[in-house]
Amino acid sequence: MSLFRCGRFPSGEWPIRTSAGIVWFRDGQAEVDADSGLAAALREVPAVFGIIEDGVTEPPTEPPTEPSTETPTGTPEVPERPAQSAVKAAWVDYAVACGADPGEAEALTKPELIERYGSQ
């Protein structure tokens, strides 16, 4: 088993989407089978999540800064609304960009996401 830590979400329960599926971090930690595709996929998660594998050299103490999404007026920029035919993951990402809690957005069905966030 491999233990991973998530610096972005050090407490509570948070799902992190990887190319191999969802990994739930509880209080900043997740344990996955070292030989599974999830372990390899976690190593490829963007640095902004601050995911590190125990026993692997720590990343810099300051995570890289994300490009600013602030418009000149100071309001956050919301990405373009996905098409209704888009996969659920695109709707989850859109809902989170609109201010939804990542765990709550993941728990909703695609039709619920479209109903709540389709008109924003």
VOPAGU-2260 file (C-alpha; in pm, 1 decimal, decimal comma):
REM VOPAGU-2260
SITE   aa  ch    i         X         Y         Z
SITE  MET   A    0       0,0       0,0       0,0
SITE  SER   A    1     111,0     356,2     -66,7
SITE  LEU   A    2      12,8     649,3     150,6
SITE  PHE   A    3     -53,3     981,2     -21,1
SITE  ARG   A    4    -106,3    1318,5     144,4
SITE  CYS   A    5    -299,1    1613,4       3,2
SITE  GLY   A    6    -179,9    1956,6     111,0
SITE  ARG   A    7    -474,5    2138,3     -46,3
SITE  PHE   A    8    -734,5    1955,7     165,2
SITE  PRO   A    9    -567,5    1873,3     499,8
SITE  SER   A   10    -891,8    1801,4     685,7
SITE  GLY   A   11   -1232,7    1655,9     614,1
SITE  GLU   A   12   -1322,6    1421,9     329,4
SITE  TRP   A   13   -1241,5    1525,4     -27,7
SITE  PRO   A   14   -1257,9    1339,0    -359,2
SITE  ILE   A   15    -966,9    1388,2    -596,5
SITE  ARG   A   16   -1040,5    1295,8    -956,9
SITE  THR   A   17    -759,6    1109,4   -1131,3
SITE  SER   A   18    -730,7     952,7   -1474,6
SITE  ALA   A   19    -793,6     613,1   -1307,9
SITE  GLY   A   20   -1091,6     719,1   -1095,7
SITE  ILE   A   21   -1181,6     901,3    -774,4
SITE  VAL   A   22    -958,4     876,4    -466,6
SITE  TRP   A   23   -1107,6     990,7    -136,0
SITE  PHE   A   24    -875,5    1176,8      99,4
SITE  ARG   A   25    -974,2    1170,6     465,0
SITE  ASP   A   26    -802,1    1426,7     684,5
SITE  GLY   A   27    -548,5    1485,0     410,1
SITE  GLN   A   28    -452,8    1119,7     356,8
SITE  ALA   A   29    -541,7     835,7     121,8
SITE  GLU   A   30    -402,7     484,0     105,3
SITE  VAL   A   31    -405,5     301,0    -226,6
SITE  ASP   A   32    -258,4     -22,8    -355,6
SITE  ALA   A   33      93,2      60,3    -475,3
SITE  ASP   A   34      46,9    -154,2    -786,8
SITE  SER   A   35    -291,1      -8,6    -878,6
SITE  GLY   A   36    -354,2     243,7   -1149,4
SITE  LEU   A   37    -475,6     484,1    -880,2
SITE  ALA   A   38    -127,6     517,0    -729,1
SITE  ALA   A   39      21,3     599,6   -1069,1
SITE  ALA   A   40    -264,5     839,6   -1146,3
SITE  LEU   A   41    -220,0    1023,1    -813,9
SITE  ARG   A   42     141,6    1089,0    -906,3
SITE  GLU   A   43      13,7    1277,2   -1214,1
SITE  VAL   A   44    -239,1    1501,9   -1035,4
SITE  PRO   A   45    -161,7    1872,8   -1089,1
SITE  ALA   A   46      82,2    2018,8    -834,3
SITE  VAL   A   47    -176,8    2269,6    -710,1
SITE  PHE   A   48    -335,1    1986,4    -506,3
SITE  GLY   A   49      -8,2    1934,9    -316,1
SITE  ILE   A   50     -27,1    1555,3    -341,8
SITE  ILE   A   51     282,2    1378,5    -219,1
SITE  GLU   A   52     356,3    1012,7    -167,1
SITE  ASP   A   53     507,5     915,0     166,9
SITE  GLY   A   54     870,9     819,7     120,9
SITE  VAL   A   55     908,2    1043,0    -184,7
SITE  THR   A   56    1094,6    1372,3    -171,4
SITE  GLU   A   57     872,4    1654,9     -54,5
SITE  PRO   A   58     771,0    1918,5    -310,3
SITE  PRO   A   59     864,4    2281,3    -243,4
SITE  THR   A   60     692,3    2418,7      66,8
SITE  GLU   A   61     507,7    2675,6    -138,8
SITE  PRO   A   62     281,1    2511,6    -398,0
SITE  PRO   A   63     291,4    2671,8    -741,3
SITE  THR   A   64      44,8    2954,6    -775,5
SITE  GLU   A   65    -244,0    2915,0   -1011,5
SITE  PRO   A   66    -299,7    3170,7   -1281,9
SITE  SER   A   67    -537,5    3434,4   -1155,4
SITE  THR   A   68    -902,2    3390,4   -1250,4
SITE  GLU   A   69    -984,2    3741,2   -1131,6
SITE  THR   A   70   -1129,0    3977,2   -1386,2
SITE  PRO   A   71   -1038,4    4346,1   -1368,8
SITE  THR   A   72   -1358,4    4405,8   -1168,6
SITE  GLY   A   73   -1246,7    4156,8    -901,6
SITE  THR   A   74   -1514,8    3894,0    -966,9
SITE  PRO   A   75   -1408,6    3533,3   -1029,5
SITE  GLU   A   76   -1426,7    3418,8   -1388,0
SITE  VAL   A   77   -1659,9    3119,5   -1440,7
SITE  PRO   A   78   -1566,2    2880,9   -1722,6
SITE  GLU   A   79   -1796,4    2824,1   -2015,1
SITE  ARG   A   80   -2098,7    2607,1   -1932,1
SITE  PRO   A   81   -2057,5    2250,1   -2061,4
SITE  ALA   A   82   -2295,6    2109,6   -2319,2
SITE  GLN   A   83   -2582,1    1899,9   -2181,5
SITE  SER   A   84   -2425,9    1601,5   -2356,7
SITE  ALA   A   85   -2091,7    1654,2   -2174,5
SITE  VAL   A   86   -1976,4    1386,9   -1930,9
SITE  LYS   A   87   -2068,5    1419,8   -1563,4
SITE  ALA   A   88   -1707,8    1503,9   -1473,1
SITE  ALA   A   89   -1728,3    1821,5   -1683,9
SITE  TRP   A   90   -2046,4    1921,4   -1499,1
SITE  VAL   A   91   -1883,9    1848,8   -1160,6
SITE  ASP   A   92   -1586,0    2068,7   -1253,6
SITE  TYR   A   93   -1822,0    2343,0   -1371,9
SITE  ALA   A   94   -2028,8    2325,2   -1051,6
SITE  VAL   A   95   -1713,0    2352,8    -839,0
SITE  ALA   A   96   -1601,3    2653,0   -1048,0
SITE  CYS   A   97   -1942,2    2806,8    -973,3
SITE  GLY   A   98   -1880,7    2765,0    -600,2
SITE  ALA   A   99   -2013,7    2416,4    -520,3
SITE  ASP   A  100   -1842,7    2200,3    -260,9
SITE  PRO   A  101   -1641,1    1934,8    -452,5
SITE  GLY   A  102   -1776,1    1645,5    -243,8
SITE  GLU   A  103   -2135,5    1760,2    -277,7
SITE  ALA   A  104   -2100,3    1818,9    -652,4
SITE  GLU   A  105   -1954,9    1469,2    -699,6
SITE  ALA   A  106   -2248,3    1319,7    -508,3
SITE  LEU   A  107   -2507,4    1477,3    -738,8
SITE  THR   A  108   -2628,1    1305,1   -1053,9
SITE  LYS   A  109   -2562,4    1465,4   -1390,3
SITE  PRO   A  110   -2930,0    1572,4   -1427,8
SITE  GLU   A  111   -2916,6    1732,5   -1079,6
SITE  LEU   A  112   -2598,6    1918,7   -1172,3
SITE  ILE   A  113   -2758,2    2045,5   -1493,7
SITE  GLU   A  114   -3070,6    2153,3   -1304,5
SITE  ARG   A  115   -2872,3    2343,1   -1039,9
SITE  TYR   A  116   -2593,0    2491,0   -1249,3
SITE  GLY   A  117   -2718,4    2481,9   -1608,8
SITE  SER   A  118   -2862,0    2831,9   -1599,5
SITE  GLN   A  119   -2559,7    3004,5   -1441,9
